[in-house]
Amino acid sequence: MIAAIGLSALIAYGLFALAKGGNKELIGIGTGVMSLVTLITAIGVSYKNGRTATNVRTVGMLFFTIGIVSNIAFSLWNLPRPAYIVTNGMLILLFLLIANFIAKAKY
């Protein structure tokens, strides 16, 4: 879990430094939250069932990759704040929904 927190902080700072325009703080915090949520479930938590572990980790890394690509795009192009908030909010909520369905599934 410590590795996930450290990696999230470094990625968030990197995209904060890369961001253009007035959305630097929003992108830094949003990137940190997105990467932290996905990385903790992907590499920071252990699961009892092997199938559950594999599926949740795969979904976590997939959404981590999608989130990083999205945040890089928002960092490079000065897009409006509502678009950033809605896009990242939907990604995080969709990830949490899918991960919850996988974790609650009976095998």
C-alpha positions in Angstrom: 0.0 0.0 0.0 2.9 2.3 0.7 4.1 1.8 -2.9 0.7 2.7 -4.2 0.6 5.9 -2.1 4.1 7.0 -3.2 3.5 6.2 -6.9 0.2 8.1 -6.8 1.8 11.2 -5.2 4.7 11.2 -7.8 2.3 10.9 -10.7 0.0 13.6 -9.3 3.0 16.0 -8.9 4.2 15.2 -12.4 0.9 16.0 -14.0 0.5 19.1 -11.8 3.8 20.3 -13.1 2.9 19.4 -16.7 -0.6 21.1 -16.6 -1.3 24.3 -18.4 -3.8 27.0 -17.4 -5.8 27.5 -14.3 -6.6 23.8 -13.7 -3.2 22.8 -12.2 -4.5 22.2 -8.7 -7.6 20.4 -9.9 -5.6 18.1 -12.1 -3.0 17.4 -9.4 -5.6 16.5 -6.8 -7.8 14.6 -9.4 -4.8 12.6 -10.6 -3.8 11.8 -7.1 -7.3 10.5 -6.1 -7.8 8.6 -9.3 -4.4 6.8 -9.2 -4.6 6.2 -5.5 -8.0 4.6 -5.7 -7.1 2.3 -8.6 -3.6 1.5 -7.4 -4.7 0.6 -3.9 -7.2 -2.0 -5.2 -4.7 -3.2 -7.8 -1.5 -3.6 -5.7 -2.2 -2.5 -2.1 -5.0 -5.0 -1.0 -5.0 -8.7 -0.6 -8.0 -10.9 -1.4 -9.1 -14.3 -0.1 -10.2 -15.7 -3.4 -7.6 -16.0 -6.3 -10.2 -15.3 -9.0 -11.4 -12.2 -7.2 -7.9 -11.0 -6.8 -7.0 -11.4 -10.4 -10.2 -9.8 -11.7 -10.1 -6.8 -9.3 -6.4 -6.2 -10.0 -6.9 -6.4 -13.8 -9.8 -3.9 -13.6 -7.8 -1.7 -11.3 -4.8 -1.5 -13.7 -7.1 -1.0 -16.7 -8.8 2.0 -15.0 -5.4 3.3 -13.8 -4.2 3.3 -17.4 -7.4 4.9 -18.6 -7.2 7.5 -15.8 -3.6 8.4 -16.5 -4.3 8.8 -20.3 -7.3 11.0 -19.5 -5.4 13.1 -17.0 -2.5 13.6 -19.4 -4.9 14.8 -22.0 -6.5 17.3 -19.6 -3.0 18.4 -18.6 -1.9 19.1 -22.1 -5.0 20.8 -23.4 -6.7 23.5 -21.4 -10.2 22.0 -21.3 -13.0 23.3 -19.0 -13.2 22.3 -15.4 -16.7 20.7 -15.6 -15.5 18.4 -18.4 -12.6 17.3 -16.2 -14.8 16.8 -13.1 -17.5 14.8 -14.9 -15.0 12.6 -16.9 -12.9 11.7 -13.9 -15.9 11.3 -11.6 -17.6 8.9 -14.0 -14.4 6.9 -14.4 -13.9 6.6 -10.6 -17.5 5.7 -10.0 -17.6 3.2 -12.8 -14.4 1.6 -11.5 -15.8 1.3 -8.0 -19.1 -0.2 -9.3 -17.3 -2.8 -11.4 -14.8 -3.6 -8.6 -17.7 -4.0 -6.1 -19.6 -6.3 -8.4 -16.5 -8.5 -8.8 -15.7 -8.5 -5.0 -19.3 -9.4 -4.1 -19.6 -12.2 -6.8 -20.1 -15.7 -5.5 -17.9 -18.3 -7.1 
